[in-house]
């Protein structure tokens, strides 16, 4: 996602994962940036939000996916079908 672009999820991206964790649209945007290996600062710039807000979204993602770190968030999101 480039600055100024609108994120439009596909049908599979709007479904809940196998664990039933419903992600917000912003959490999904953060997740896709995270999958690309972007840092918190890069994610904040791309999404035009504060770095602190990125950290809150990452914490929420980790809780919903029962992950211990950002790498595990991506792995569990892939395993549950939230991202490809």
RAZICOR-V368198 format. One record per pair of residues at least 24 apart in sequence whose ideal C-beta (glycine too) atoms are under 8 Angstrom apart, sorted by the first residue. I is the first residue (numbers start at 0). J is the second residue. D is the distance in Angstrom with one decimal. If there is no record, write none. Layout:
BEGIN
[[I;J;D] [I;J;D]]
END
This chain:
BEGIN
[[0;28;6.5] [0;31;6.7] [0;32;6.9] [0;45;5.8] [0;46;7.4] [1;45;7.2] [2;44;7.2] [2;45;6.0] [2;47;6.7] [6;31;7.5] [11;80;7.0] [12;81;7.2] [12;82;7.4] [14;80;7.4] [16;64;7.4] [16;76;7.0] [16;79;3.1] [16;80;5.8] [16;81;4.6] [17;78;7.6] [17;79;4.4] [17;80;6.3] [18;63;7.8] [18;64;7.0] [18;65;7.3] [18;79;5.6] [20;63;3.7] [20;64;6.0] [20;79;7.5] [21;63;7.8] [22;60;7.2] [22;63;6.6] [22;81;6.7] [25;56;6.2] [26;56;5.4] [26;59;6.1] [26;60;5.6] [26;63;7.7] [27;81;7.7] [29;53;6.2] [29;56;4.3] [29;57;6.6] [29;60;6.8] [30;60;6.1] [30;72;7.1] [30;73;7.4] [30;76;5.7] [30;81;6.9] [30;82;6.3] [31;82;6.7] [33;57;7.3] [33;60;7.9] [33;69;5.9] [33;72;6.5] [33;73;5.8] [34;73;5.3] [34;76;7.4] [34;82;5.7]]
END
